[in-house]
Amino acid sequence: MIAVCDEKIAKKGPDVGLSFYAFFANKNDNPELLMEAAEWWIREHELDHFEKATKIKKMVQLARPSTAFAEAL
């Protein structure tokens, strides 16, 4: 997750927004992981659809979530 955030920030600057879809390819080849990402993003953290990449990166660095979603990405 941190690498994806870093990539987006490097390309578009510190105000770039992203959604949990940014961590997946354009195909849905792992629906369980996608649903876990949605749960982590929407229910657990009550994030808006788009959030600043810097915010997501900081959340992951501070919390180090133990979800398969965070570990897989």
C-alpha positions in Angstrom: 0.0 0.0 0.0 2.8 2.4 0.9 4.5 1.8 -2.5 1.3 2.6 -4.4 0.8 5.7 -2.4 4.5 6.7 -3.0 4.0 6.1 -6.7 0.9 8.2 -7.0 2.4 11.0 -4.9 5.6 11.0 -7.0 3.5 11.3 -10.2 0.9 13.8 -9.2 2.0 15.5 -6.1 1.1 15.4 -2.4 -2.5 16.4 -2.9 -3.3 13.4 -5.2 -6.4 11.5 -4.2 -7.0 7.8 -4.5 -9.6 5.1 -3.7 -9.1 1.6 -2.6 -9.4 0.6 -6.2 -6.0 2.1 -6.8 -4.5 -1.0 -5.1 -5.9 -3.4 -7.7 -5.5 -4.2 -11.4 -8.3 -3.3 -13.7 -9.6 -6.8 -13.4 -11.3 -8.4 -10.4 -9.2 -11.5 -10.0 -9.3 -11.6 -6.2 -12.9 -10.7 -5.1 -12.2 -11.7 -1.5 -9.3 -9.3 -1.2 -11.3 -6.5 -2.9 -14.1 -7.0 -0.4 -11.6 -6.9 2.5 -10.2 -3.7 1.1 -13.7 -2.2 0.9 -14.4 -3.2 4.5 -11.1 -1.7 5.7 -11.6 1.5 3.8 -15.4 2.1 4.2 -16.5 0.3 7.4 -13.4 0.1 9.6 -12.0 3.6 8.8 -15.1 5.4 7.4 -13.0 7.0 4.6 -14.5 8.9 1.7 -14.4 7.3 -1.7 -11.3 9.5 -2.6 -8.7 10.3 0.1 -5.3 11.9 -0.1 -2.6 9.3 -0.8 -0.5 11.0 2.0 -3.3 10.3 4.5 -3.6 6.7 3.5 0.2 6.2 3.6 0.4 7.7 7.1 -2.5 5.6 8.4 -0.8 2.4 7.2 2.6 3.5 8.6 1.1 4.2 12.0 -1.4 1.4 12.3 0.3 -1.4 10.3 -3.0 -3.1 9.8 -2.9 -6.8 10.1 -5.5 -7.4 7.4 -4.7 -9.5 4.3 -5.5 -6.5 2.2 -2.8 -4.3 3.8 -0.2 -7.1 3.9 -0.9 -8.2 0.3 -0.3 -4.8 -1.1 
